[in-house]
Amino acid sequence: MRTQTVNTPANRLHAALHTQKAYMLGFSSLFAQLEKKHPMPKWGYSVTGLDPETTVKSSGRELSISHKAAREVCGAIKGMPLDKAKEYLEKVIQKKQPVPFKRYTKKLGHRHGLNKAYAGKYPVKTAQKILKVLQGAEANAESKGLDVERLKIIHAVAYPGMKVKRFTMRAFGRSSPKFQTLTHVELVLEQIEEKTA
């Protein structure tokens, strides 16, 4: 004759924990199989040989912005001090300061207030995303104990990432590609030495 288990709170808790453990084991094995088939990307930086004591890095991966505009914005802020770069990006977002476009200038209009370039734009969304990456670099510098007022951007690059493949439906059962190119942005800031009088 079979013994009947008593339905006590302790037994219910034991059964729930046993079920949850089996559930989690199933999930972990599923994730392990997915990891073997589709390994997670390991991002690196395109710059090497940095001094970790005086530099900080920050990156935005697979951002939904134009890689052409991001390249020009990075070119504009490279070499600027941190506070000046933040102020510049804020002005771009407010459409008070244009970004000079030097490579992608086909059918691009002139903008007033440009130096050493005749064509420019106000890439608002790109400036917002790069400002967020710059704020991340500033936070990294603060956690490292670096002087935020002496930081300068020594490396700023943007390059195309993966393509999101989509298609738009057309007449007669056809379709046209509508791909979106995502963008990687990398920023490196360095603490410059104080000028002695």
N, C-alpha and C positions, 0 to 999 in steps of 0.2 A: 504494500500500500504506500502511495506517494505522500510525502509530508507537505503540508501546505505552508507557504511562507507568510509570515505575519506582515501586514501592511502598516509598518511603523514609519515615522518620519526618518529615522536613521536608514532603514532599508530603501526608502524612496530616494534619499540623498545618494546612497551608494549606487543605486541603479542609474540615476541621472548622471553621476560622475563617470560611470562606466560607459554610458552611451556617448557622453561628450568626449571622452578620451578616444573612443573608436572613431568618432566623427573627425576629430582633429588629426588623428593618424591618417585617415583617408585623405584629408585635405593636404597634409604634408607630403604624402606620396604622390598626389596629383601634381603639386607644385614642383616636386623633384623631377617628374617626367616632363613637365612643361619646360623646366630649366634646361634639360638635356636637349630637347627639340629646338627651343628658341631661347638661347642664352641672353641674359640681360646685357645691354651695352655698357662697356666700361669707358667712360669719357676720359680723354687726356687733354693736354693743352699743347698748342702749337709752338709754345716758347719753352726753352729749357735753360738750365744754368742760372736759375734765380737764387738769390740769397734769402733763405726763409726767415732770417732775423729782421730784414728791412722791407720785405715785399709781401703783398697780399694778392690773392687771386679770387676772381668771381666769374661765373659763367651762367649764361642762359641757354638752355639746350632745347632745340626744336620749338622755337618761338614762332608764333603765327604772325610774322611780319615780313615785309619785302626785304629780300637779301640785298637787293640793289641799294635801297635807301639805307639799310643798316650799314653797308660798307661805307657809304659817304658820311654818315653820322659818326662812325668810329674814326674815320680819317680826320674829321673836324675836331674831335675832342682829344685826340692823341697828343700828348705833350702838355696838356693843360693841367694846372693844379686842380685838386678835387673840388674846392668850393666854386672855382670859376666854371668848371665843367657842369656842375649841377645848375648853376645860374644860367648857363648857355642853353641847356636842355629845357629848363623851365620857360625860357623866352621862345624857344622853338615850339613848345606845346601851346603857348599863348599866341603864336603866329606873329611875334614881334621881331624875330631874328631868323632869316632863312639859312638853310644849310647849303653850302656850295656843292654842286654836283660837277665832278670833273671827268668821270668816265661815261655815265649813262645820261648823255645830254641831248639825245635826238628828240627834236620837237619840244624841247623844254624851254620855258619862258625865262626872260630876264627877271631878276629880283633886285630891288634897291637894298643897299647896305651890304653888298658883297665885296670882298677884297680878293684879288688874284683869281677871280672866276666870274664868268658872265651869266651863268645859268644856275638856278637853285630852286629849292622847294621847301615846303614846311611839312616834313613827314612826322605828323603828330603821334600816330600810334607807335611808330618805331622809336621816337624820342621817349615816350612813356615807358616802353619796355626796357630800353637801355638805361634810363634813369633808375629803374627798379634794380637792375643788375649792379649799377654803380652804388646804390644805397646798400646792397648786400656786401659789396667790397668794403664799404665804409664800416659796416657792422663787424666784418671780419677783422679789420684793422683795430677797432676798439677792443675786441675780445683778445687780440694779440698784445695789446698795450702799446700800440704805436701812436705817435702824435698825428692826429687827423688833419691838423692845420698845415702840416709839412708834407702831405701826400701829393704825388704827381702821377698822372697816367703815363706809363712807359710802354704799354702794349694794349692796343685796342683793335680787334679784328672781328669780322663777321664773314661767314661763308655759308653756302647752301647746305641744308641737311637733307632729310628724307623727303620723298614726294608722297603726298596723300593722293591716291588715284581715285578719281571720281569721273562719272560720265553723265552727260546730259542727253536726254532722249530727243531724237529728231524724227522727222516724218519718214514714212515708209519703212519702219522697223530698224532704222539706223541709230547710231549714237556717236557723239563727239566727245573727246576727252576734255575734262575740266580739272586738270591737275593743280595741286597747290604745293609749292615748295616751302618747306619750313626752314628756319634759320638758326644757326649757332652763333652766339656772341661770347667773346672772351675778353676780359679786362684784367690787367695787372697794374697795381699801384705800388709805387716805391716811396719810402720815406727819404726825402732829400736832406742833406746836412744843412745845419743852420749856418747862415753867413756870418762870419766874424768880422767886426769892424776894424 
